[in-house]
Amino acid sequence: MWDEVQTLALVGMLVAMYFLTEGCKRINESMPYESGQITGKVDGMTEELSIATIVLDDIANLLHEGLTSLPSTSPAQTDNSPLGMILNGLISNMTNPQVDGPKHTEPQEWEVLPNQDDTTTEEATHQG
């Protein structure tokens, strides 16, 4: 009984090995076709990227030509109107550092005044 089961398992393994070998042959035959498709896709993307690069170069050249043809801007002139004077004053205050007053390099001494509502420990001990 045991021998029959072993024989049946070996025959099943031989049949499975046959189908596995045939599947591998089919995969091996389809590989060149699939790799050719991948190569074609990569070549197509390379062509698309080269076209996009040419377009971007043209746009950059147009921008460069447009910017160089613009007249150069002259420095801002002072405006005689009251609004212009106010704006110039505000802008100059923003660019200059604020001065908070004279800076003292020496520490100042301050007198410490005693609190009038507070009872000291000496007064508390005399009352008790």
Secondary structure, 3 states (H helix, E strand, C coil): CHHHHHHHHHHHHHHHHHHHHHHHHHHHHHHHHHHHHHHHHHHHHHHHHHHHHHHHHHHHHHHHHHHHHCCCCCCCCCCCCHHHHHHHHHHHHHHCCCCCCCCCCCCCCCCCCCCCCCCCHHHHHHHC
